[in-house]
Amino acid sequence: MADPRGFLKTRERELPQSRPVELRLLDWKDVKDQLTKDEPTLRRQAGRCMDCGIPFCHQGCPLGNIIPEWNDLVREGHWADAVERLHATNNFPEFTGRICPAPCETSCVLGINQPAVTIKNIEVEIIDHAFKDGNVKPFIPQRLTGKTVAVVGSGPAGLAAAQQLTRAGHTVRVYEKDDAIGGLLRYGVPDFKLEKLHIDRRIEQMEAEGTRFRTSVTIGKDITWDELRSRYDSVLVATGAPEPRELPLPGRDLDGIHFAMPYLHQGNEAVAGAQIEDQITAAGKHVIVIGGGDTGSDCIGTALRQGAASVTTLAIGKQPPLSRPENEPWPTDPRVFEVSSSHEEGGEREYLASTVEFVGDEAGHVRSLKVAVTQYNEDGSRTPTPGTEREIPADLVLIAMGFTGPETDELHSQGGIAVTDRGRIERSDDFHTSTDGVFVAGDAGRGASLVVWAIAEGRAAAAAIDEYLTGSTELPAPVTARTVAIRA
C-alpha cells in the first residue's frame, strides 16, 4: 500500500486554483476549480500519502476516515473502490471535503517536515467523481424492523443518523423547521462554499432509500415534544446550537445591528430565488463584522457579493501566529492565522479591537462603532484600554461571536429533558438523554463544533438507537459522548 517514495518524488502541495476574485464576486458559485480536470496531478498528490505505519490522520479525524487507503486507491486510479472506502466511515464527504477545516491534515505525519497531504481536496474529488460516474446509489434495506424513529433537525448530524437508521431497516422521518432540508448546510453556509446541489442530490439518495422528510414543522410548537415521543419508538434531537452569543453594550438596540445567522439565512434564501421582504443587505453599506471565525468569514464573502462599500472584521484577541506555536505541537490541531477565500476577496481585519459602544444617529440607526485596544489583565481577562477609544463608521453591524447552545425551553418544559448548566442537552455515554428513548447528537449536546464531529455523532447516535430498539447493532459507532467530551 502506498508508494514508499511518493512523498520524495512529489514534494510540492498542489490545490485547485480559485477563480479570479473579480469574477467570483459576480456570482455565488463555488470559488474553487476542481483538480479532476487534471487527474494526473491529483493522483500525484494522493501518492504523497506515506505508508507511515501509524497514520495520525486517523487521530485527527473524528470519523476515523481510512485516509491512507483511499489515497492509495486514487493514486492507482481505482475511483469506484475509493468512494466505497470513503463511504465506509463518512456519509457525506461532499460536505466535509468542502467546509471541514481538516484537522486530519494538521495531524498528517508528512506535515512534520513537509506540507501535509491534500487530504481534504482528494476527499471531495473522490465523491464528485463518484456522482459523475453514477457510483452513488441508494442502499435500500433488505428488511424492515417495524420500528419508527423521529429525527428532529436536518443538519449533518440529523441526516447522518437518519441515513444510518434507514439502512438498518427502521422507518425514519426527519423534521425540519425551515422550508427546505439541510439545516445550516443550506441556510447557514453560503453557496460559494457549498452549492446546494450537493445537498439536493444526497437528499434524493436518502429518499430513494426510504427516509421521509417533513419541512416547515417546528417541534415544540406545531407538535409538542411529548406528542412526538408518543408517536415514535425513539426520537433523536439534532437541532444544532443556534443560540447566538450576545454583545450587551450601550446602543445594542439601534437599527442596523444583527446577529450573523439571520443575515446569512436571508442571503441564502435570496440566492435560492426567494423574495425576502426587508432583507438585511450590505449593498452600499459600511459593514462591521464582530468575530473572526468561520461565520464571520461567511459574512465577509456575502457582504462583498452584495456590494458593500467596505467590510471590516473586528477580533478582540491577538492575531494568531503564522506557523504552529510550540504549545500546540504536532499532531494537535493548532490555532494559526488563516486566510479564507472571503478574506482574499477584500475587507480589512483588525485585532485587539474591543467594542465599547454602538453609536447611533438621530433616527435611531447605527452610524459607527466605538472601539478600544484590548488589554490583557493578569487574571487572563480582556478589557478595553482606557484612552484608546476611536470610532469606525458602520451602517450594518453583524455579530458573529459564536453560539451558546441549543434552544431548550420547550424541550425541557414539554419533554422533561434535562439540560446542563452550560445550556446543552444532558446525555449519557451512548447519547441517551434523561428521557427514555430520546437521544441527542451533534451541536445540541456537544456545543457548536465542526461538521465532521456532527456526522460522527450522528452515526454513533444511530448505532445507540438501533441497539435500544433491537437489543443489538451492527452499525459503526466512531465516537461516544465520553470521547467527545475528552477531545472537546
C-alpha positions as CSV (number, residue, x, y, z in Angstrom):
1,M,0.0,0.0,0.0
2,A,1.2,3.5,-1.0
3,D,4.3,4.4,-3.0
4,P,7.1,4.4,-0.4
5,R,8.9,7.2,-2.3
6,G,5.9,9.2,-3.3
7,F,6.4,12.0,-0.9
8,L,10.0,12.3,-2.1
9,K,9.1,12.3,-5.8
10,T,6.3,15.0,-5.2
11,R,7.2,17.5,-2.5
12,E,5.0,20.3,-3.7
13,R,1.5,20.5,-2.3
14,E,-0.9,21.4,-5.1
15,L,-4.5,22.5,-4.6
16,P,-7.2,23.6,-7.1
17,Q,-6.9,27.2,-8.2
18,S,-9.6,29.6,-7.0
19,R,-11.4,31.5,-9.7
20,P,-10.3,35.2,-10.1
21,V,-11.7,37.4,-7.3
22,E,-13.2,39.9,-9.8
23,L,-15.1,37.1,-11.4
24,R,-16.3,35.1,-8.4
25,L,-17.6,38.2,-6.7
26,L,-20.1,38.4,-9.6
27,D,-21.8,35.2,-8.7
28,W,-22.4,32.8,-5.8
29,K,-20.8,29.7,-7.3
30,D,-18.0,27.7,-5.7
31,V,-14.8,29.7,-5.6
32,K,-12.7,26.7,-6.4
33,D,-11.9,24.9,-9.7
34,Q,-11.5,21.1,-9.4
35,L,-8.4,19.1,-9.9
36,T,-10.2,16.3,-11.7
37,K,-9.7,18.4,-14.8
38,D,-6.0,17.4,-14.3
39,E,-6.3,13.8,-13.0
40,P,-2.5,13.1,-13.2
41,T,-1.8,16.0,-10.8
42,L,-4.5,14.7,-8.4
43,R,-3.1,11.2,-8.5
44,R,0.4,12.5,-7.8
45,Q,-0.9,14.4,-4.8
46,A,-2.5,11.3,-3.5
47,G,0.8,9.5,-3.9
48,R,2.4,11.8,-1.4
49,C,0.5,9.9,1.3
50,M,3.1,7.9,3.2
51,D,3.0,4.3,4.3
52,C,3.7,5.7,7.7
53,G,2.8,2.7,9.9
54,I,0.7,4.8,12.4
55,P,-1.4,7.2,10.4
56,F,-2.1,10.0,12.8
57,C,-4.7,11.5,10.3
58,H,-7.0,8.9,11.9
59,Q,-6.5,10.5,15.3
60,G,-7.2,13.9,13.8
61,C,-10.5,12.8,12.1
62,P,-13.4,12.1,14.5
63,L,-14.9,9.9,11.8
64,G,-11.9,7.6,11.7
65,N,-11.7,8.0,7.9
66,I,-9.4,5.4,6.4
67,I,-7.4,8.1,4.7
68,P,-4.3,6.2,3.6
69,E,-6.3,3.5,1.9
70,W,-8.5,5.8,-0.3
71,N,-5.5,8.0,-1.1
72,D,-3.7,4.9,-2.5
73,L,-6.7,3.9,-4.4
74,V,-6.8,7.4,-6.0
75,R,-3.1,7.1,-6.8
76,E,-3.9,3.8,-8.6
77,G,-6.9,5.3,-10.4
78,H,-9.4,3.0,-8.7
79,W,-12.1,5.6,-8.2
80,A,-15.1,3.2,-7.5
81,D,-13.1,1.4,-4.8
82,A,-12.0,4.8,-3.4
83,V,-15.5,6.1,-2.8
84,E,-16.6,2.8,-1.3
85,R,-13.8,3.1,1.2
86,L,-14.6,6.7,1.8
87,H,-18.3,6.0,2.4
88,A,-17.4,3.3,4.9
89,T,-16.8,5.9,7.5
90,N,-18.4,9.1,6.2
91,N,-21.9,9.5,4.9
92,F,-21.3,13.0,3.3
93,P,-17.8,13.5,2.1
94,E,-19.1,16.2,-0.3
95,F,-19.8,18.3,2.8
96,T,-16.7,17.6,4.8
97,G,-14.5,17.9,1.8
98,R,-15.8,21.5,1.3
99,I,-16.4,23.0,4.7
100,C,-14.5,21.0,7.3
101,P,-11.2,22.8,8.4
102,A,-9.4,19.4,8.0
103,P,-7.9,18.6,11.4
104,C,-6.7,15.4,9.6
105,E,-4.2,17.5,7.7
106,T,-2.7,19.1,10.7
107,S,-2.0,15.7,12.2
108,C,-0.6,14.3,8.9
109,V,2.8,12.6,9.5
110,L,4.2,14.2,6.4
111,G,3.3,17.5,7.9
112,I,6.1,17.2,10.4
113,N,8.7,18.5,7.9
114,Q,6.8,19.0,4.6
115,P,3.5,20.4,3.6
116,A,0.7,17.9,4.6
117,V,-1.0,15.7,2.1
118,T,-4.0,17.4,0.4
119,I,-6.5,15.1,2.2
120,K,-9.5,17.3,2.1
121,N,-9.2,18.0,-1.6
122,I,-8.7,14.4,-2.5
123,E,-11.8,13.5,-0.4
124,V,-14.0,15.9,-2.3
125,E,-12.6,14.9,-5.7
126,I,-13.4,11.2,-4.9
127,I,-17.1,11.9,-4.1
128,D,-17.5,14.4,-7.1
129,H,-16.0,11.7,-9.3
130,A,-18.4,9.1,-7.9
131,F,-21.5,11.3,-8.5
132,K,-20.3,12.0,-12.1
133,D,-19.7,8.3,-12.8
134,G,-23.0,7.2,-11.2
135,N,-21.3,5.4,-8.3
136,V,-23.5,6.9,-5.6
137,K,-26.5,4.7,-5.4
138,P,-29.3,4.2,-2.8
139,F,-28.7,1.4,-0.3
140,I,-32.2,0.0,0.3
141,P,-32.6,-2.2,3.4
142,Q,-33.4,-5.8,2.8
143,R,-35.9,-5.9,5.6
144,L,-37.9,-3.5,7.8
145,T,-37.8,-3.8,11.6
146,G,-41.2,-2.2,12.2
147,K,-39.6,0.4,14.5
148,T,-40.1,4.1,13.9
149,V,-37.7,6.9,14.6
150,A,-38.2,10.7,14.5
151,V,-35.1,12.8,13.8
152,V,-35.5,16.5,14.7
153,G,-33.2,18.6,12.7
154,S,-31.8,18.1,9.2
155,G,-28.2,19.3,9.6
156,P,-25.3,16.9,9.2
157,A,-25.9,15.1,12.5
158,G,-29.5,14.5,11.8
159,L,-29.0,13.5,8.2
160,A,-26.2,11.1,9.1
161,A,-28.2,9.4,11.8
162,A,-31.3,9.2,9.6
163,Q,-29.4,7.5,6.7
164,Q,-27.8,5.0,9.1
165,L,-31.1,4.1,10.8
166,T,-32.9,3.8,7.5
167,R,-30.3,1.5,6.2
168,A,-30.7,-0.6,9.4
169,G,-34.4,-1.1,8.4
170,H,-36.1,1.4,10.7
171,T,-38.8,3.8,9.4
172,V,-37.3,7.2,9.8
173,R,-38.9,10.7,9.4
174,V,-36.8,13.8,9.6
175,Y,-38.5,17.0,10.8
176,E,-37.1,20.4,9.8
177,K,-38.4,23.8,10.9
178,D,-37.2,25.6,7.7
179,D,-38.8,25.2,4.3
180,A,-36.0,23.0,2.9
181,I,-33.8,20.2,4.2
182,G,-30.2,20.8,5.2
183,G,-30.2,22.9,8.4
184,L,-27.2,25.3,8.5
185,L,-25.7,23.5,5.5
186,R,-28.5,25.1,3.4
187,Y,-29.2,28.4,5.1
188,G,-26.0,29.0,7.2
189,V,-23.2,28.2,4.7
190,P,-23.1,30.4,1.6
191,D,-23.2,28.8,-1.9
192,F,-19.7,30.0,-2.7
193,K,-18.5,27.5,0.0
194,L,-21.2,24.8,-0.5
195,E,-23.5,24.9,-3.5
196,K,-26.9,23.5,-2.6
197,L,-26.9,21.0,-5.5
198,H,-24.6,18.9,-3.2
199,I,-27.4,18.7,-0.6
200,D,-30.2,18.1,-3.1
201,R,-28.6,15.1,-4.7
202,R,-27.8,13.5,-1.4
203,I,-31.4,14.0,-0.3
204,E,-32.6,12.3,-3.5
205,Q,-30.5,9.3,-2.5
206,M,-31.9,9.2,1.0
207,E,-35.5,9.5,-0.2
208,A,-34.8,6.6,-2.6
209,E,-33.5,4.6,0.4
210,G,-36.8,5.2,2.3
211,T,-36.0,8.2,4.6
212,R,-39.0,10.5,4.9
213,F,-38.8,14.3,5.3
214,R,-41.2,16.9,6.7
215,T,-40.3,20.6,6.3
216,S,-41.8,23.7,7.9
217,V,-42.6,21.8,11.1
218,T,-41.3,23.2,14.4
219,I,-41.2,20.6,17.2
220,G,-42.4,22.2,20.4
221,K,-44.9,24.5,18.6
222,D,-46.5,22.6,15.7
223,I,-46.1,19.3,17.5
224,T,-45.1,19.1,21.2
225,W,-42.1,17.0,22.3
226,D,-44.4,14.8,24.4
227,E,-46.7,14.1,21.3
228,L,-43.7,13.4,19.2
229,R,-42.3,10.9,21.7
230,S,-45.7,9.1,21.9
231,R,-45.9,8.7,18.1
232,Y,-42.4,7.1,17.6
233,D,-40.4,4.3,19.2
234,S,-37.4,6.6,19.5
235,V,-36.5,10.3,19.0
236,L,-33.2,11.9,18.1
237,V,-32.7,15.6,18.9
238,A,-30.3,17.0,16.3
239,T,-31.3,20.7,16.3
240,G,-27.8,22.2,16.5
241,A,-26.8,25.0,18.7
242,P,-28.3,28.1,17.1
243,E,-28.5,30.4,20.1
244,P,-26.1,33.3,19.3
245,R,-23.7,34.8,21.8
246,E,-24.9,38.3,22.7
247,L,-22.8,41.5,22.9
248,P,-24.7,43.6,25.6
249,L,-23.2,47.1,25.1
250,P,-24.7,50.6,25.0
251,G,-26.6,51.2,21.8
252,R,-27.2,47.5,21.2
253,D,-30.9,48.2,20.4
254,L,-30.1,50.5,17.4
255,D,-31.3,49.6,14.0
256,G,-28.8,48.0,11.7
257,I,-27.3,45.6,14.3
258,H,-28.0,42.0,13.6
259,F,-26.7,38.5,14.5
260,A,-24.8,36.9,11.7
261,M,-27.1,33.9,11.2
262,P,-30.3,35.7,10.3
263,Y,-28.2,37.7,7.8
264,L,-26.7,34.6,6.2
265,H,-30.1,32.8,6.3
266,Q,-31.7,35.6,4.3
267,G,-28.8,35.8,1.9
268,N,-29.0,32.0,1.1
269,E,-32.8,32.3,0.7
270,A,-32.3,35.2,-1.8
271,V,-29.7,33.2,-3.8
272,A,-32.2,30.3,-4.0
273,G,-34.7,32.7,-5.6
274,A,-36.9,33.7,-2.7
275,Q,-38.2,37.2,-2.3
276,I,-37.3,38.5,1.1
277,E,-39.2,41.4,2.5
278,D,-37.0,43.9,4.2
279,Q,-34.0,41.8,3.6
280,I,-30.9,42.6,5.6
281,T,-28.4,43.5,2.9
282,A,-24.9,45.0,2.8
283,A,-25.4,46.8,-0.6
284,G,-23.7,50.2,-0.5
285,K,-23.1,50.0,3.3
286,H,-20.0,50.2,5.6
287,V,-20.2,46.7,7.2
288,I,-18.6,45.8,10.5
289,V,-18.3,42.1,11.4
290,I,-17.6,41.4,15.1
291,G,-15.9,38.0,15.3
292,G,-13.1,36.4,13.3
293,G,-14.3,32.8,12.9
294,D,-15.9,30.9,10.0
295,T,-19.3,32.6,10.5
296,G,-17.6,36.0,10.3
297,S,-15.7,34.9,7.2
298,D,-19.0,33.8,5.6
299,C,-20.4,37.3,6.4
300,I,-17.5,38.9,4.6
301,G,-17.9,37.0,1.4
302,T,-21.7,37.5,1.4
303,A,-21.4,41.3,2.1
304,L,-18.8,41.7,-0.7
305,R,-21.1,39.9,-3.2
306,Q,-24.0,42.1,-2.1
307,G,-21.9,45.2,-3.0
308,A,-20.8,46.5,0.4
309,A,-19.0,49.8,0.4
310,S,-16.5,48.4,2.9
311,V,-16.1,45.4,5.2
312,T,-14.1,45.4,8.4
313,T,-13.7,42.5,10.8
314,L,-13.0,43.1,14.5
315,A,-11.4,40.5,16.7
316,I,-10.9,41.1,20.4
317,G,-7.8,38.9,20.7
318,K,-4.4,38.9,19.2
319,Q,-3.6,37.9,15.6
320,P,-2.8,34.1,15.6
321,P,0.8,33.1,14.7
322,L,1.6,32.3,11.1
323,S,3.0,28.9,12.0
324,R,2.4,26.2,14.6
325,P,3.1,27.5,18.1
326,E,5.3,25.5,20.5
327,N,2.5,24.8,22.9
328,E,0.4,23.2,20.1
329,P,2.8,20.6,18.8
330,W,2.1,18.0,16.1
331,P,-0.3,16.2,15.9
332,T,-2.6,18.6,17.6
333,D,-4.8,21.0,15.6
334,P,-3.1,24.4,16.1
335,R,-4.7,27.8,16.1
336,V,-2.8,29.7,13.3
337,F,-3.5,32.7,11.1
338,E,-5.7,31.7,8.2
339,V,-6.8,33.4,5.1
340,S,-10.1,32.1,3.8
341,S,-11.4,32.7,0.3
342,S,-13.6,35.5,1.6
343,H,-10.5,37.2,3.2
344,E,-8.8,37.0,-0.2
345,E,-11.7,38.9,-1.8
346,G,-11.4,42.1,0.2
347,G,-12.1,43.8,3.5
348,E,-9.9,44.7,6.5
349,R,-9.2,42.7,9.6
350,E,-8.4,44.3,12.9
351,Y,-7.1,42.5,16.0
352,L,-7.0,43.6,19.6
353,A,-10.2,45.6,18.9
354,S,-12.6,45.7,21.9
355,T,-16.0,47.1,21.0
356,V,-17.1,49.7,23.6
357,E,-20.3,51.2,22.3
358,F,-22.6,51.2,19.3
359,V,-23.2,54.9,18.3
360,G,-26.4,55.9,16.5
361,D,-27.8,58.8,14.6
362,E,-30.9,60.9,15.4
363,A,-33.1,58.3,13.5
364,G,-32.0,55.5,15.8
365,H,-29.8,53.8,13.3
366,V,-26.2,52.7,13.9
367,R,-23.7,55.1,12.4
368,S,-20.4,53.9,14.0
369,L,-18.7,51.7,16.5
370,K,-16.6,52.9,19.3
371,V,-13.6,50.5,19.8
372,A,-10.6,50.5,22.0
373,V,-7.3,48.5,22.1
374,T,-7.7,45.2,24.0
375,Q,-5.8,45.0,27.3
376,Y,-4.8,41.6,28.7
377,N,-5.0,41.5,32.5
378,E,-3.1,39.4,35.0
379,D,-6.1,37.2,35.7
380,G,-6.4,36.4,32.0
381,S,-9.4,38.6,31.3
382,R,-9.5,41.1,28.4
383,T,-10.8,44.6,28.8
384,P,-10.6,47.9,26.8
385,T,-7.6,50.0,27.4
386,P,-8.7,53.5,28.6
387,G,-7.8,56.4,26.4
388,T,-7.5,54.3,23.2
389,E,-11.1,54.7,22.0
390,R,-11.9,55.6,18.4
391,E,-14.9,55.4,16.1
392,I,-15.3,53.3,13.0
393,P,-18.1,54.1,10.5
394,A,-20.8,51.5,10.3
395,D,-24.1,51.2,8.5
396,L,-24.5,47.5,9.2
397,V,-23.1,45.6,12.1
398,L,-23.1,41.7,12.1
399,I,-22.4,39.9,15.4
400,A,-20.6,36.7,14.7
401,M,-19.2,35.8,18.1
402,G,-20.3,32.1,18.1
403,F,-23.1,30.2,19.6
404,T,-24.0,29.3,23.2
405,G,-26.1,26.2,22.7
406,P,-29.5,24.8,21.5
407,E,-33.0,26.1,22.1
408,T,-34.1,24.2,25.1
409,D,-37.2,25.9,26.6
410,E,-39.9,23.7,25.0
411,L,-37.6,20.6,25.0
412,H,-37.3,20.9,28.8
413,S,-40.8,22.0,29.7
414,Q,-42.6,19.7,27.3
415,G,-40.3,16.7,27.1
416,G,-38.8,16.8,30.6
417,I,-35.3,16.5,29.1
418,A,-32.5,17.7,31.4
419,V,-30.2,20.5,30.4
420,T,-26.6,21.0,31.7
421,D,-25.6,24.2,33.4
422,R,-23.9,25.2,30.2
423,G,-27.2,25.1,28.3
424,R,-26.5,21.9,26.4
425,I,-28.8,18.8,26.5
426,E,-27.6,16.4,29.1
427,R,-26.7,12.9,27.8
428,S,-25.1,9.6,28.7
429,D,-22.1,8.0,27.0
430,D,-24.5,6.4,24.5
431,F,-26.1,9.8,23.6
432,H,-29.2,9.0,25.6
433,T,-31.0,12.0,27.3
434,S,-32.7,11.9,30.6
435,T,-35.9,10.8,28.9
436,D,-36.2,7.2,27.9
437,G,-36.0,6.7,24.1
438,V,-34.8,10.2,23.4
439,F,-31.3,10.7,22.2
440,V,-29.2,13.7,21.2
441,A,-26.4,14.2,18.7
442,G,-24.3,17.0,17.2
443,D,-24.1,20.5,18.5
444,A,-27.2,20.2,20.6
445,G,-25.3,18.0,23.0
446,R,-21.7,18.9,22.2
447,G,-21.9,22.6,21.7
448,A,-21.1,24.4,18.5
449,S,-18.5,22.5,16.6
450,L,-17.3,21.1,13.3
451,V,-19.3,19.4,10.6
452,V,-17.1,16.3,10.9
453,W,-18.0,16.0,14.6
454,A,-21.7,16.3,13.8
455,I,-21.6,13.5,11.3
456,A,-19.5,11.3,13.7
457,E,-22.0,11.9,16.4
458,G,-25.0,11.3,14.1
459,R,-23.5,7.9,13.1
460,A,-22.7,7.0,16.7
461,A,-26.2,8.0,18.0
462,A,-27.8,5.9,15.2
463,A,-25.9,2.9,16.5
464,A,-27.1,3.6,20.0
465,I,-30.7,4.0,18.9
466,D,-30.5,0.8,16.8
467,E,-29.3,-1.1,19.8
468,Y,-32.0,0.5,22.0
469,L,-34.7,-0.6,19.6
470,T,-33.5,-4.1,18.7
471,G,-31.1,-5.2,21.5
472,S,-28.0,-5.2,19.3
473,T,-26.5,-3.3,16.4
474,E,-24.1,-3.7,13.5
475,L,-23.9,0.0,12.8
476,P,-20.5,1.5,13.4
477,A,-20.0,4.0,16.2
478,P,-16.9,6.1,15.7
479,V,-17.3,8.1,19.0
480,T,-19.0,8.0,22.3
481,A,-20.2,11.0,24.3
482,R,-17.4,10.4,26.7
483,T,-14.7,10.5,24.0
484,V,-16.4,13.6,22.6
485,A,-16.0,15.3,26.0
486,I,-12.4,14.3,26.4
487,R,-11.4,15.6,22.9
488,A,-13.6,18.8,23.1
